[in-house]
């Protein structure tokens, strides 16, 4: 695994390193020892799979409030996504800034979304499956969200969403309350 800093600390891109032979490939998705060596503390509590049938499906921008904040490792196992992390941490020098990366099953890359960040993605191919490794169990009572196209953040999505849930469409503009 290679851990690459992004322009928005502490968001990290991970490039997975498959081992190939005549059978195909084997790729380690998570290794606590390698994460610790890279300065990332992560204790796996839950694993989730998102399935999107249509290209340009938008999911987000989601977050968990302070007491239930999560760190996520997000990677596609099929297809491609434009993945976004938005800094909503109180007192952060990068508050309100976002970073986006194209992640794909072919490129075998992932993004670490730290606590205090909103997260969302847009599928770039049909039949995209995205795996999340999460360091806290999901708590629906502490989930929040901001609108994917909130002008305060001006996220530069590569395409207009074609599919978005009513719930995600109804997220409000950011109210000014940091996480």
Backbone bond lengths (Angstrom), bond angles and torsions (degrees), N, CA, C in turn:
res aa  C-N    CA-C-N  psi(-1)  N-CA   C-N-CA  omega(-1)  CA-C   N-CA-C  phi
1 X - - - 1.448 - - 1.520 109.50 -
2 X 1.318 114.67 136.58 1.454 120.34 172.48 1.521 107.62 -111.11
3 X 1.322 117.04 132.72 1.454 123.28 -179.75 1.518 107.81 -108.09
4 X 1.338 116.59 118.69 1.461 121.71 -175.75 1.517 109.90 -116.41
5 X 1.315 116.28 123.87 1.463 119.79 176.02 1.520 108.89 -65.73
6 X 1.312 115.99 146.58 1.457 121.13 173.89 1.527 107.62 -103.14
7 X 1.310 115.52 178.33 1.459 119.21 178.38 1.526 112.27 -72.31
8 X 1.326 117.97 -3.01 1.459 122.14 -179.29 1.524 109.43 -125.45
9 X 1.318 116.56 92.49 1.456 122.76 -179.86 1.521 109.06 -67.38
10 X 1.305 121.89 133.90 1.452 131.11 10.67 1.526 114.42 -104.32
11 X 1.332 119.16 27.60 1.463 121.17 175.84 1.528 107.97 -69.49
12 X 1.328 116.38 132.84 1.455 122.65 -176.42 1.525 109.36 -127.91
13 X 1.328 115.81 136.10 1.461 120.37 170.69 1.523 107.32 -93.97
14 X 1.311 115.07 136.77 1.462 121.24 177.73 1.519 107.42 -111.60
15 X 1.307 115.86 131.52 1.468 120.50 172.15 1.517 106.69 -109.72
16 X 1.305 114.26 116.97 1.452 120.82 -178.36 1.521 109.67 -78.50
17 X 1.325 115.99 149.84 1.462 121.66 -175.38 1.522 110.00 -118.26
18 X 1.333 117.10 94.24 1.463 118.39 -179.69 1.525 111.88 -70.82
19 X 1.311 115.13 148.71 1.468 121.63 170.58 1.517 106.07 -100.90
20 X 1.315 116.33 124.06 1.464 121.18 -174.50 1.529 111.13 -113.26
21 X 1.314 113.79 145.55 1.451 121.18 169.94 1.520 107.68 -151.02
22 X 1.323 117.95 -167.73 1.464 119.74 -175.31 1.533 114.00 -66.94
23 X 1.333 117.80 -13.14 1.471 121.06 176.64 1.522 112.17 -82.81
24 X 1.333 116.35 -24.69 1.465 121.00 -174.31 1.515 109.94 138.99
25 X 1.338 117.08 -125.99 1.464 120.56 -176.36 1.521 110.73 -143.97
26 X 1.324 114.18 154.37 1.459 123.11 173.14 1.518 106.42 -128.52
27 X 1.344 116.58 128.24 1.456 120.95 -176.87 1.514 110.05 -128.97
28 X 1.315 115.82 127.53 1.461 120.75 174.59 1.529 107.28 -80.55
29 X 1.346 117.08 126.73 1.458 122.01 -178.62 1.520 112.53 -91.44
30 X 1.320 116.46 -28.17 1.458 120.67 -178.93 1.516 109.15 -152.84
31 X 1.328 115.82 138.14 1.462 121.86 174.27 1.528 107.17 -144.81
32 X 1.336 117.09 112.45 1.462 121.25 -176.79 1.523 111.50 -56.34
33 X 1.313 117.15 -39.53 1.466 121.30 -179.37 1.531 111.49 -62.99
34 X 1.336 117.21 -44.84 1.468 120.15 179.02 1.529 111.22 -67.77
35 X 1.317 117.12 -36.48 1.466 120.18 176.88 1.522 110.26 -63.65
36 X 1.329 117.62 -46.43 1.472 121.05 178.42 1.516 110.31 -59.11
37 X 1.325 117.31 -43.95 1.473 120.76 179.99 1.526 111.55 -62.24
38 X 1.335 116.98 -28.10 1.466 121.25 178.43 1.531 111.87 -88.50
39 X 1.347 117.14 2.74 1.460 121.08 178.65 1.517 113.92 82.38
40 X 1.336 117.61 19.26 1.453 121.80 -179.52 1.524 109.79 -110.99
41 X 1.325 116.02 118.63 1.461 120.71 175.88 1.520 107.82 -89.86
42 X 1.311 117.42 123.38 1.462 121.03 -179.21 1.516 108.92 -152.38
43 X 1.332 115.78 123.36 1.468 121.76 176.79 1.523 107.22 -118.93
44 X 1.301 117.30 111.33 1.458 122.43 -176.41 1.530 111.02 -62.87
45 X 1.355 116.06 125.10 1.456 121.46 176.97 1.522 111.67 -117.01
46 X 1.343 116.54 -25.87 1.457 119.94 -174.81 1.521 109.12 -157.16
47 X 1.314 115.69 151.20 1.460 122.08 176.17 1.520 107.72 -130.63
48 X 1.344 116.39 134.54 1.463 121.97 -175.60 1.523 110.01 -129.73
49 X 1.318 116.11 155.17 1.459 122.14 177.50 1.521 109.20 -130.21
50 X 1.316 116.20 124.57 1.457 123.08 176.69 1.525 107.94 -104.65
51 X 1.327 116.85 131.74 1.460 121.75 178.52 1.523 108.69 -118.44
52 X 1.316 116.87 126.43 1.466 121.65 178.41 1.520 108.41 -125.64
53 X 1.327 116.04 121.19 1.466 120.41 -177.72 1.523 112.35 -76.34
54 X 1.333 116.62 -32.56 1.459 119.62 -169.66 1.528 112.76 -108.63
55 X 1.314 114.98 146.02 1.456 121.81 172.19 1.531 108.39 -65.50
56 X 1.304 115.87 144.51 1.471 124.60 179.20 1.527 112.90 67.75
57 X 1.332 115.30 33.76 1.467 120.81 170.21 1.521 107.55 -83.29
58 X 1.323 116.27 129.70 1.463 120.58 179.53 1.519 110.00 -105.96
59 X 1.323 115.88 133.82 1.466 123.04 173.50 1.520 106.73 -126.28
60 X 1.327 116.71 120.20 1.461 119.17 177.92 1.512 111.38 133.93
61 X 1.255 115.50 -179.59 1.459 133.78 3.83 1.536 108.94 -95.19
62 X 1.314 117.79 116.33 1.462 124.06 -172.56 1.525 111.39 -108.66
63 X 1.319 115.20 153.07 1.467 121.50 172.86 1.522 108.81 -155.95
64 X 1.312 115.79 166.11 1.462 123.01 172.62 1.527 107.20 -112.39
65 X 1.339 115.84 138.00 1.468 119.97 178.64 1.518 111.21 -65.48
66 X 1.314 115.21 162.82 1.470 126.05 -169.91 1.527 115.45 -33.75
67 X 1.323 116.83 -58.54 1.464 119.48 -172.50 1.527 113.29 -68.06
68 X 1.318 117.63 -19.45 1.462 121.22 -179.41 1.531 111.89 -118.18
69 X 1.321 116.74 18.25 1.467 120.56 -177.45 1.527 111.11 -55.16
70 X 1.321 114.76 145.17 1.469 121.54 -176.76 1.529 110.46 -123.07
71 X 1.311 115.18 147.71 1.454 121.63 161.95 1.516 105.77 -102.11
72 X 1.344 115.87 135.48 1.461 120.99 -178.64 1.520 109.17 -124.16
73 X 1.309 115.58 145.26 1.459 122.46 167.47 1.522 104.82 -113.81
74 X 1.322 116.21 120.77 1.459 122.19 -170.82 1.523 109.00 -117.98
75 X 1.335 116.43 126.13 1.467 118.22 175.45 1.515 110.32 -150.57
76 X 1.346 115.81 139.12 1.459 119.79 176.32 1.525 110.63 -74.76
77 X 1.331 115.61 138.07 1.465 118.75 173.06 1.520 110.52 -102.66
78 X 1.341 116.81 -16.45 1.464 122.64 165.79 1.525 106.34 -141.98
79 X 1.315 117.17 147.50 1.455 121.58 175.01 1.509 114.78 80.74
80 X 1.345 114.16 -163.70 1.468 122.73 -177.08 1.528 108.98 -138.78
81 X 1.344 114.99 148.45 1.459 120.91 176.28 1.524 110.06 -138.05
82 X 1.325 115.56 158.40 1.463 122.08 164.68 1.511 104.20 -103.37
83 X 1.332 116.72 112.24 1.459 123.49 -172.65 1.522 109.33 -103.93
84 X 1.337 117.21 136.30 1.461 122.01 -174.81 1.523 110.97 -127.84
85 X 1.341 115.62 135.03 1.463 123.66 171.58 1.526 106.91 -118.42
86 X 1.327 116.94 127.77 1.463 124.19 -177.00 1.518 108.64 -118.70
87 X 1.323 117.06 120.75 1.461 122.54 -176.55 1.533 110.64 -75.35
88 X 1.329 116.23 115.50 1.464 122.39 176.57 1.533 111.02 -120.25
89 X 1.321 117.24 21.23 1.465 121.13 -178.04 1.527 110.74 -75.60
90 X 1.325 115.45 130.68 1.466 120.85 177.18 1.523 109.49 -60.58
91 X 1.317 116.91 132.08 1.457 121.91 176.61 1.514 115.35 77.48
92 X 1.303 118.29 1.40 1.461 120.71 -178.67 1.529 110.42 -72.80
93 X 1.331 117.72 136.25 1.473 119.51 176.37 1.525 112.94 -65.52
94 X 1.334 116.99 -17.95 1.468 119.78 178.42 1.531 111.41 -107.52
95 X 1.345 116.45 20.28 1.461 121.06 179.67 1.528 110.12 -52.88
96 X 1.348 115.74 131.57 1.457 121.38 177.69 1.519 114.56 85.66
97 X 1.324 117.32 -6.72 1.468 120.19 176.97 1.519 109.37 -89.94
98 X 1.312 115.33 156.17 1.459 120.89 -179.09 1.518 109.61 -132.44
99 X 1.320 114.69 159.64 1.458 121.82 173.15 1.522 106.77 -133.03
100 X 1.328 116.20 139.39 1.454 121.56 177.92 1.514 110.49 -127.26
101 X 1.316 115.56 145.05 1.452 121.50 178.14 1.523 109.32 -139.35
102 X 1.316 115.93 142.16 1.453 119.42 169.25 1.517 106.91 -81.62
103 X 1.321 114.66 124.10 1.460 122.03 177.33 1.514 107.66 -116.89
104 X 1.327 116.00 143.21 1.461 118.22 178.71 1.520 110.92 -148.07
105 X 1.320 113.93 156.03 1.461 119.89 175.94 1.523 109.64 -63.27
106 X 1.330 117.75 -38.70 1.464 121.06 -179.48 1.531 112.42 -66.03
107 X 1.327 116.62 -39.53 1.466 120.46 -179.03 1.519 112.56 -79.48
108 X 1.328 115.75 -17.51 1.469 122.28 -179.71 1.537 111.42 54.04
109 X 1.332 114.78 51.42 1.452 117.67 175.50 1.514 110.10 -120.33
110 X 1.324 115.21 160.19 1.459 123.01 -175.06 1.518 108.57 -141.13
111 X 1.322 115.88 165.55 1.456 120.76 175.96 1.519 108.48 -127.28
112 X 1.337 115.97 135.84 1.455 121.93 173.92 1.527 106.73 -93.57
113 X 1.336 115.84 117.63 1.459 123.11 179.09 1.529 106.99 -102.09
114 X 1.344 117.88 107.50 1.472 120.45 -175.59 1.525 113.31 -73.78
115 X 1.320 114.84 165.85 1.462 121.54 172.18 1.529 108.77 -54.94
116 X 1.344 116.29 143.66 1.457 120.22 177.50 1.516 114.35 87.80
117 X 1.323 116.74 3.86 1.455 121.90 178.35 1.521 109.68 -112.14
118 X 1.329 116.33 140.62 1.458 120.57 168.05 1.523 106.73 -81.55
119 X 1.332 115.63 151.94 1.460 120.27 -176.20 1.517 110.11 -135.67
120 X 1.320 115.16 143.41 1.455 120.91 173.52 1.516 110.03 -161.48
121 X 1.329 115.34 164.92 1.458 118.68 175.63 1.514 110.53 -150.16
122 X 1.324 114.20 159.28 1.456 123.89 176.46 1.518 107.15 -121.19
123 X 1.338 117.14 125.73 1.457 118.99 178.33 1.526 109.63 -72.29
124 X 1.313 116.53 142.63 1.459 122.45 179.87 1.520 112.06 -109.51
125 X 1.334 116.02 -4.77 1.463 122.44 178.08 1.528 108.55 -141.93
126 X 1.330 117.16 153.97 1.475 118.45 173.85 1.528 109.87 -69.96
127 X 1.317 115.00 163.05 1.471 122.38 177.49 1.524 111.93 51.08
128 X 1.318 114.78 54.63 1.466 121.76 178.47 1.526 109.19 -99.09
129 X 1.322 115.28 130.99 1.465 122.38 178.22 1.529 107.82 -117.35
130 X 1.333 115.85 128.02 1.461 121.57 -176.78 1.516 108.78 -121.77
131 X 1.329 115.40 128.03 1.457 121.44 177.56 1.521 108.87 -99.91
132 X 1.329 114.68 138.05 1.458 122.26 174.98 1.523 107.88 -116.43
133 X 1.307 117.08 130.62 1.456 121.79 165.83 1.527 104.58 -104.10
134 X 1.332 117.21 129.04 1.460 121.39 -172.20 1.528 109.27 -128.42
135 X 1.342 115.90 142.91 1.463 119.38 -176.31 1.531 113.76 -94.70
136 X 1.347 117.68 8.33 1.468 121.40 177.07 1.523 108.14 -147.02
137 X 1.325 117.68 146.54 1.455 118.92 177.62 1.528 110.45 -68.56
138 X 1.312 116.74 146.85 1.459 122.23 -179.29 1.518 111.07 -63.75
139 X 1.319 115.86 137.63 1.462 122.42 176.79 1.525 106.95 -133.77
140 X 1.333 116.92 100.26 1.455 121.87 -177.42 1.523 113.85 -60.05
141 X 1.333 117.73 -26.51 1.461 121.08 -178.96 1.529 112.50 -71.53
142 X 1.334 117.34 -16.97 1.476 120.04 -177.45 1.527 112.02 -112.63
143 X 1.330 116.67 14.31 1.465 119.76 -179.27 1.522 110.50 -87.45
144 X 1.324 114.51 143.67 1.456 121.06 174.69 1.513 109.51 -138.86
145 X 1.309 114.94 -179.22 1.454 119.15 178.56 1.514 111.33 -164.49
146 X 1.304 115.09 160.86 1.457 122.27 172.22 1.520 107.20 -125.49
147 X 1.312 114.86 155.73 1.458 120.16 -177.16 1.523 110.89 -63.72
148 X 1.308 116.55 136.24 1.468 123.82 -177.21 1.524 111.84 -59.89
149 X 1.334 117.35 -27.63 1.466 120.73 -177.53 1.528 112.12 -115.47
150 X 1.339 116.54 29.32 1.463 121.00 178.21 1.533 108.81 -57.60
151 X 1.347 117.85 121.69 1.466 119.81 -176.87 1.523 113.79 -63.34
152 X 1.334 117.94 -21.56 1.468 120.82 178.32 1.530 111.03 -61.74
153 X 1.315 117.31 -32.27 1.465 121.05 -176.33 1.523 112.73 -101.65
154 X 1.319 117.67 -25.27 1.469 123.35 176.16 1.532 112.49 48.59
155 X 1.319 115.94 51.43 1.468 119.70 177.23 1.529 108.17 -65.36
156 X 1.308 115.58 130.39 1.467 122.30 -176.87 1.531 109.32 -92.26
157 X 1.329 116.06 77.70 1.460 121.23 178.38 1.528 108.77 -67.00
158 X 1.320 118.91 142.53 1.467 120.43 -177.71 1.530 113.95 -72.20
159 X 1.336 117.74 -17.45 1.468 122.91 179.91 1.522 108.92 -150.75
160 X 1.301 116.54 156.19 1.459 122.42 172.19 1.533 107.29 -71.56
161 X 1.327 118.87 135.87 1.461 119.58 177.86 1.523 111.64 -62.52
162 X 1.327 116.38 139.23 1.462 122.59 174.13 1.523 110.39 -96.89
163 X 1.342 116.26 -29.65 1.459 122.33 -179.71 1.522 107.70 -132.23
164 X 1.330 114.87 128.31 1.467 120.83 177.14 1.522 107.23 -150.26
165 X 1.306 117.72 139.06 1.459 120.48 -177.85 1.531 110.40 -70.12
166 X 1.327 115.74 155.89 1.463 120.28 176.05 1.528 110.01 -59.20
167 X 1.312 116.18 -39.36 1.470 120.92 -179.92 1.527 111.35 -62.27
168 X 1.343 116.92 -46.39 1.465 119.59 179.57 1.529 111.29 -69.17
169 X 1.308 117.23 -35.19 1.463 120.96 177.82 1.532 110.79 -65.05
170 X 1.346 116.66 -29.83 1.461 121.56 -176.46 1.528 114.13 -86.67
171 X 1.350 118.37 -3.93 1.461 118.69 177.44 1.522 108.78 -56.76
172 X 1.326 116.89 141.31 1.464 119.59 -179.02 1.530 112.00 -79.77
173 X 1.332 115.16 164.95 1.453 119.03 165.90 1.521 107.23 -62.06
174 X 1.304 116.01 158.14 1.468 120.61 -177.92 1.519 110.31 -63.84
175 X 1.325 116.22 134.25 1.461 120.91 -175.30 1.524 113.66 -93.66
176 X 1.314 117.50 -6.02 1.454 119.83 -179.43 1.512 114.05 101.33
177 X 1.332 118.61 -4.30 1.461 121.32 179.10 1.519 109.30 -87.69
178 X 1.303 116.27 112.60 1.463 120.86 179.06 1.526 109.84 -75.57
179 X 1.321 115.73 162.87 1.469 120.98 179.43 1.515 110.72 -87.71
